[in-house]
Every structure is written in C-alpha cells, then in structure tokens.
C-alpha cells in the first residue's frame, strides 16, 4: 500500500498506517500546463516559471518532478494506492492529475480518502488540521475504492482544465455527473480566477483591493483573510504572494509593500501592503486593471498574457471576440 498526500504535515501524521507514504510536491493550480506535462520540455518550462515567480530553484524543481515520475512508474500493479485529498481547488487539481497518470498504468487498486468537513473542526480547511488518531479513523471509516467512472471524470476534467480554450471547463461543468464529489465545485471556483471584464481583476484580487482600501495591512493578515473568505480555493502563501507581486509589477503598480513578499528562498511574511493611487483608480474610477499591465500568468492551460479570457460572472469571454 502507498499513501499519496499533498503535504508533509499529513504525511507525517499517517506514518503509523500500513504501507509507505509519498508526499507529492507540485502545484497544479499554478504555472504552465498542458494535457501531458511529463516530458522534459514541459518540466523545464514549469521549472523556470516557478523559479521566476516563487524563487524555487529550477534544478530542484526538475529533479523533484523526475523523482516523482519515476516513483509512479515503478509502482507494482498489485499495490493499493490511497489518495488523500480534500475538497479545495489546490487538492482537486492534484487529484485530477494523479488519477490521469495512474489510469495509464496497468490495472491497480486505487482508493481515496476525501472530505470537505470534519465534525468539531470548524472552519474546516484541510486534512492537516486533524490529529494522527483522527486521520487513522478516517482511513478505516472513509477510505473508498475509486471507480472507473471516477477515473473517467478525472481524466476528462484534467483535459478540460489544461485546455487552451477554457470554455471546455464550462462544458465539463455542465456535463459533470459529480462522480468525484468535490471536483465540479473546484473547477467552478477556478473560473473566478479569470479576470472580470468590468475591472480586469479576478475575485481574489478584487477582495485584496477592497480589503486594502485606505488601510495598511500585513501579508499575514491579508493571507488569513483570503483563506477564511475562500476556503474552497486552497491558496498557498507562495501562490498568494506571487499573485500580489503581479499587482505590484510594471510601471503602474496597484499595490506596494515595505518588504519583499514570501517566496521559497525567503518564506518569512514580514511585509506590509497598501494600495497605490493606481489601485484606487481601479477600485473607484473608470480605469480597468488590464489597462495598466499585461498578466504573465497561467490559469490551467490558458496563458493570460497571450490569450486574454475574462469572466463576466456567468461565462468566459475571449477579449478578441468582445
């Protein structure tokens, strides 16, 4: 038996369960994506994007991907694989990827432990909140086999999520049979990360701009506020910092801070942030965010700097067609 989890916290807590633990270290809510990212070119492309945005050394990223891919390829077909993933966008994109990859192998037993709540833990953010005893109880009570229908839903979901045309996600959502209980919700949340036609800001950025209106705020306070507001996203601190850095880039930054935001090399969150006059113009004036800068950002398989897609609250619209 092999347990695949997305963080060391959970990995360490389930160490007493039978089998080995594999902590999967990747972020599929971030960076360049396509249907198949196992090739060296795609790994290298992602590695350099992560180095640019998060300060993760490209060599470290590349080696980690190669090691993980090799571990997957060496799993014997008689092994049971247990996937531990909660309900949020971060986890569900990882679940899609892993089921897509594992479905290419010879038949093996796949199971999962997946929840979106736990009695007595409110608000519930993720499995890392739980104790070793609670996680062991989940294993015995909530572990369930993954069906062929669930694998198919993950495969088609991954294809839609990594498509260059994000309307494939809308089609997938409309056709979803919810075989995987939290995937539809996660992809619906993903659509809100596309910028709005009205302001050029996505829903997370809009929250940030309004929260900082006329106030100086620490990165820690802002990160806590967004995780409480959007518990279905699973935003990591590094992802959030990279998003804020985008808003501080170019000749017309919307935000400014007194210290660098956290990254892989310097994770301490000591910065304080505030709006600039440009940020106030976007918040209160007729100015749209995309009039200030071009995004160097990926949303699934969509590169926003090249293909400008916007979310109007109901559907995605390509700016070229608007």
N, C-alpha and C positions, 0 to 999 in steps of 0.2 A: 504494500500500500504506500502511495505517495500523496501527501497533502500539499496542494499548491495554494499559497496565500500571497497577499499583496504587500505585506509589511512585516518587519522583524518583530514588532510587538506581539502580533497574533502568532507568528511563527514560534516565538519563544514560549508562549503560553500553552501551546498544544503539544509540546515536546513529549509529554507522557503518554500520548495516544499511540497505538500501534502504527508502525510504518515510519517512513522518512518525511522530512519537511523540506519543501522547496519554496523559498521566498522569491517571488517573481518581481524583478526590479525593472519596471518600464512605466511609461505614461502614455497611454493611447488616447488621452484627451488633449494631447499636445504634439506639435511638430508635424513634419511631412508624413503623409500616409497614403497608401495605395492598397489594393486588394492583397498583394503579396509583397511584404517588406522584409523577407528573409534573405534576399540577395545582398551581396557586398555593397553594391551601389546605393541601395536604399538604406542600409545600415549606416554607411558613411555619411549619406545626406542627412539622416536624422541626427547622427552624432555631432556633426558640425553645427546644426541648428540648435541643439541642446547646449553645446559649448558657448555659442553666441548669446543665447537668451538666459541660460541658467548657470553658466560657468562650470558645467560638468566637463572634465577633460575628454576630448573626443576619443582618445586611445582607451580610456577607461570604459566609456560607453560601448565602443566597438567590441572590446574584449568580453564585456558582460553579455552582450547580445549573442556572441558566438558561443560562449559557455552555456547559456540558457538553451539555445537552439540545439546544441549537441546533447544536452541532458534530455530534452524531449525526444530526440531521435533514438536515444539508447534505451528508452523505457520498453520493457518487455510486454508483450501483449497479454500475458496473464496477470499483469499488475493492475490493481484497482487505483484509480486516480480520484482523489476527493478535492473538489474545487470549493474554496471558502471565499465567498464574495457577497457583500451586502448590496443594498438597493441603489446606490448613487451612480451618477454618470461615470465617475472615475472607475469604479469597480465593474460596472456593466460593460464598458468598452473593453476591459481586460478579459472579462468572461467571454465576450464575443470572439476576441482574438484567439484565446486558448482553445475554445471549442472548434473554431475554424481550423486551427492547426492540428489538433488531436483527431479530428474527423478524417484527416488524410492518412492516418496510420491504420494498421490492421486492427480488426475489432478488439477492443479492450473494454473493461468495465469502467464506466465513468459515473461518478456520483457528485453531489454537491450539497453544501450547507449554505443556504442563502436566506436572509431575513431582512426585514425593514423595521422591526421593532423588537423590544425585549421587555417583558413585564418588570416594572420597577426601575427601568433606565429611561428617564425622560429628561430632556430630549434624547432620542437615540441617534447617534451619528455613525456608529460602526462597531464592528466586532472587537476592535481594540479596547473598547470601554469595559468589556466583560472580563471576569476573572478566569483563571485556568479551569476551575471547577464548573463555572457556567458554560464555558466552551466545550468541555467534555460532555456535559449534559446535552448540549445542542447536537453534538456528534451522534450520541446514542438515540436521541429523540427526533432530530430533524434531518438527518442525512437521508437523501433520497436518490434513487437512480436517475440518470439523465436519459431521457427517451430519444428516439430517432427524430421525433417531431421537434423536440427542443434543440437538438443539434442543427436541424434544418433551419429553424428560426434564427439561431445564432449566425449561421453561415450567410443567410440572406440579409440579416441585419448588418453584418460586417461589410458585405458588398455594397449595401446602400450607404452606410456610414462613411466608407472610404471612396465613394464615387466622386468624380469631379463635378457632377451635377447633383446638388443637394436635394433637388426635388424628388430624387429616388428615396430619400428618407421619408418625405411626406407620403409617398406611395406605400412604403413599407409600413408606416404607422397606420395608414388607412386599412391595410390588409392584415394587420397583425391579429393573430388568434390568441396572443398572450400565453403561449406555452411556457415561456420564461417569464415569471411573474412581474419582474421589475424592468425589463428591457424597454418596453414601449414608453414608460414614464421617463426613463433615462434619455431616450432619443428625443422625446418631446422637450425635455429640459435643454438638450443640445441645441435645438432650433433657436432658443432665446439667446444663445451666444453669438448669433449673427446680428450685425448692427441694424438699428432701426432706420427706416427711411426718413423718419421725422427729424432725428437728431444726429444720426451717424454713430450713436453709442449703442452698445448692446445692453441687456438688462442689468448685468453685473456692473458695468461701467456707469450706467445711469444711477444705480444705487450709490456708488462711490462718490460721484459728483454731488449728488444731493446731500449725502452724509457729511461731506467736507465743506458744504456751503457755509462760508463765513466762520469756519472753525478749523483750528489746527488739531490734528489727530495723530496719534501714534500708529505705526503699522500694526502693532499687536491689537489695538482696539479695533481698528478697521477690519482686520482679518477675522477677529472674533465676531464682529457684527455681520459680516457677509456669510460666515459659516452657519450662524444661527438663522439668518434670513433665508438661506438657500441650502438647506440640509440635503436636498436631492442631487446636488452637484458633486460633492466630494472634492472641492477645490483644495489643492495642497498650497502650503505657504509659498513654495517656489513658483508655482503656476501663477498665483495671485500677484506675487511681486513682479513677475515678467509682464503680466498684463498691465500693471501700473506703470512699469518702465516704458511701455509703448505709449502711454498717455503723456509721458514726460519727454518723448523724443521729438526731434525735428525743431525747426525754428520757432514754432508756436505751441509750446507745451501747455497742456491743460492743467497739469499738476506740477508741484515742485516739492523737494524734500531736503532736509538738512544733513542727511547721511545716506550712503548707498543702501538700497533695499536688500533684503536677504537673498543670497544665492548659494550654490553648492560650496563655494570656497569660503564664504563669509556668511554663515547662517544666522548670526545674531540680529534680531529685529529691533534695532535701536532708532530707526528713522522716524521722524515726524513729517507729516504731509499737510499741504494746504493747496487750495485752488489758486490758479493764476487768473489774471484778467481774461485770458482766452477761455479758461474753464467757465468763468462767469458768463461770458458771451454765449457759449454753447448752452448753458443752463437757462439763461433768461432771454437771450436775444434770438435773432433770426439765423444766426450762424450755425451751420451743421459741422459736426466733427470732421467729416471727410474732406471739408474744405481746407482744413489745416494740415493734414498729413495723410500719407498712404500707409496702410497697415502692412507690416511684414509679419503675417500671422497665418496659421493654418487652422481650419475647422474641419476635422475629419479629413476628407480628400480634397477639400477646397482651399486653394491658396488665395487669400483675400486680396493680396497685392495685385494679382493678375486677373482673377475672376471675382468681380465685386457683386456679392449677393447680399440682399437685405431682407430683414424680417419685418413685416408690417403688422404683426400680431396675429395674423390669420394664415398667411402663406409666405413663401420665399419668392422674391422678385430679383431678377438679374438687372443690374443698373443699365446694361446695354440695351435692354428691352423697355426700360421705364420711360 
